[in-house]
Amino acid sequence: MFSNTKKFAAYVLTAIVLCLTVIALLGIWEVISFEYIIRKVLTSLFVVFLSTVIILFIFGVVLRDDEK
């Protein structure tokens, strides 16, 4: 179970790194507006981070299984 999850997470992180690398290279060569894209990417990552924190709080506190 966790092996599949780890593989999936590794592939997702690799894809994110590759996408950010392509965006950075396009920004360096001035094909795209680098500052605008980076601002949007960082804002999106911040929103995803906050939603993840809220979901973890819900599962950790509200839906906690008290039976041991």
N, C-alpha and C positions, 0 to 999 in steps of 0.2 A: 504494500500500500504506500508506504513512505518512499520507497524507491521510485515509483512512478511519479509521485509528487515532486521529488527532488529533480528528476529528469525534466519534467515539465517546467519547473521553475528555472532550471539552468537554460533551457531553450528560450524561454521568454526573456530572461535577462540578456542572453546573447543577442537576441533580436533587437532589444532596446539599445544595446551598446552599438550595434551595427547601424541602426537608424540615426542615432546621435552622431556617429562618426561621419556618415554621409552628409548630414545637415551641417556639421562643422566644416567639412571640406568644401561644400558649396558656399558657405559663408566666407571662408578664407579666399576663395577664388572670386568672390563678389558676384556670384550668380544669383544669390538670394540675399534678402535683408537679414543679416545674422542676428542683430539685436532684437528685432521683432519676433523672429522664430524662437530664440532662446527664452525671451520673456514669456511667450505662450507655452513653451515646453515646461518651464519651471513652474508656472502657475498651474498647469494641468497636473504635474507631479505633486504639487502641494495639495490640491483638491483631492487627489487619489489617496494621499497620505492621511489627510484628515478623515476621510470616509472610512479608511481602514481602521484608524484608531477608534472611531465610534462603533464600528462593527465588533471589534475585539472587546470593547467595553461592554457592549450588549451581551455577547456570548460569555464573557468572563464574570460579569456581575449579575445580570438579570436572569440569564438562563443557566446559571451555575447548578450543577447536579450535587445536591447535598448528601446523597446516599453514598456510603463507602463500602 
